[in-house]
Amino acid sequence: MTEPSKVIHVRNVGLEITENDLHQLVQPFGVVTKLVMLRAKNQALLQMQDVDSAVNVLQYYTNTQPSIRGRNVYMQFSSHQELTTVDQNSQGRKNGEQDSQPNRILLVTIHHMLYPITVEVLHQVFSPHGFVEKIVTFHKSAGFQALVQYQLCQSAVQAQSSLQGRNIYDGCCQLDIQYSNLNELQVNYNNDRSRDFTNPSLPSEQRGRSSQQSGYGDSGSLYGLQPAGVRPGSFTQMSNVAAIAAAFGGVLPHGVTGTNDRCTLLVTNLNPEKIDEDKLFNLFSIYGNIVRIKLLRNKPDHALVQMGDGFQAELALHFLKGAFLLGKRLEVNFSKYPNITQAPDTREYAGSPLNRYNNNAVKNYRYCCSPTKMIHVSALPQDITDEELVAHLEEHGTILNTKLFEVNGKKQALIMFENEEQATEALVCKHATNIDRSVIRISFSQLQSI
């Protein structure tokens, strides 16, 4: 049996297969430092940065047949422990040295990673410097890494210059940015690990999915072209549908069709002694803009909530059905009424500046989730302390941990409660309240720990 080596021998490499194809095949496992194409033999030699990376490649492809452009390729350890010659067109670093040649693709390594880093977080960090086309993330022996592809090389140069050595969060998640030697990233799936922002119609994973499951299975529907069976007007209220689909990784949450046109929800099993319109607004506005809310006086544990459009109503129903609010488990269903008629006993929110989707709607869709025990608090006073923040929230439950940090010079915080119900109560009661003349904003965080 061939001894493990950081050099991988690849067979059945047809003429249609490029160096970039081979890079894409192994890039989730580490950096390719050298590559030699043996065109006459339909073979190639790939040298990984270390033996562990090469072992991970071979272990993975033992159970999964590697295929490039529909052609099966076959991999094994090379008898070479080191490649001594490098093809002139090889796309990789030599001995891990940084390539001094600017490129529109950046190789990003995250050091001291105390918080999970997602494609969405990286997009927020890098997009201020130019249009980000693609992001691919992966783990290797050096830690968490990502490849970020800009539309323009100039944008990548600016990002590298501005962000090198900086922290994403206060005191952690330090960026180490180098220029990649790749010419083009190939993204096959839009999910938590990779994203093609120019092609939101990509699937989220390898197994097939029907348009009935996601609502975006037909690429035409991304641009408002309705597939058969969809009611007219289903997409008319959704601006920039392609961008919204991209915010969900190209596929909507399971059970969300994106074709619903009912905007009003019936919410039951409320706590009539504690609930009011503003508390419902604070919770349901996480999933879309609120038009108006009506508490049913003849049924004090019932309320109607009219969302900005049918898609937002569908999201709210999906994420809040069965959630605990003020000691009660919510029931959320579509109402038989298409809207709530304006009346003295209804509360109007259509023009409220507190509606979360007035600006940057796609960003808000990206963070939609069911209630969690972790809340994210923003728009905080710059000089606030952990103690002051805890004092503002602790009446709603047991706070297990807090973390204050800055993003782009703005003070934010993560607060972990003992359970989801306590965090939900804190959100509905304290969103849009004042701390030292600052109107704070609260949403759920998908982080599992601080």
Buried (B, 14 or more C-beta within 10 A) or exposed (E): EEEEBBBBBBBBBEEEBBBBBBBBBBBBBBBBBBBBBBEEEBBBBBBBBBBBBBBBBBEBBEEEEBEBEEBEBEBBBBEBEEBEEBBEEBBBBEEEEEBEEEBBBBBBBBBEBEBEBBBBBBBBBBBEBBEBBBBBBBEBBBEBBBBBBBBEBEBBBBBBEEBBEEBBBEEBBBBBBBBBBBBBBBBEBBBEBBBBBBBBBBBBEEEEBEBEBBBBBBBEBBEEEBBEEBEEEBBEEBEEBBBBBBBBBBBBBEEBBBBBBBBBBBBBEBBBEBBBBBBBBBBBBBBBBBBBBBBBEEEEBBBBBBBBBBBBBBBBBBBBBEBBBBEBEBBBEBBEBEEBEEEEEBBEBEEBEBBBBEEEBBBBBBBBBBBBBBBBBBBBBEEBEBEEBEEBBBEBBEBBEBBBBBBEEEBBBBBBBEBBBBBBBBBBBBBBBEBEEBEBBBBBBBBEEB
